[in-house]
């Protein structure tokens, strides 16, 4: 297996793992699987959609290899960073502002994904 294929596999794997962990933590935060989970799950999983779309489109439209690797590394970092921030806000630094911090995590993840997408588009435009 080439390193590029291994990196792409790692990106998709961490994306799935991060989404699964975020969904589980969202169920924990919202009081169970039935009570508040559906609304918060959509909020918590949106960054993973924002990360998966450019990763898939980069492969479909044959974007240059350095840009695909950049998107894969950004996906790994952001997808693993989300659950780590949830654990930090829920278990490590428990305080009164924890609920606000938990609501801001998907916003930060989505912002990081959109900035990375903008960088990738400009980079591809400059190359091509």
Secondary structure, 3 states (H helix, E strand, C coil): CCHHHHHHHHHHHHHHHHHHHHHHHHHHHCCCCCCCHHHHHHHHHHHHHHHHHHHHHHHHCCCCHHHHHHHHHHHHHHHHHHHHHHHHHHHHCCCCCHHHHHHHHHHHHHHHHHHHHHHHHHHHHHHC
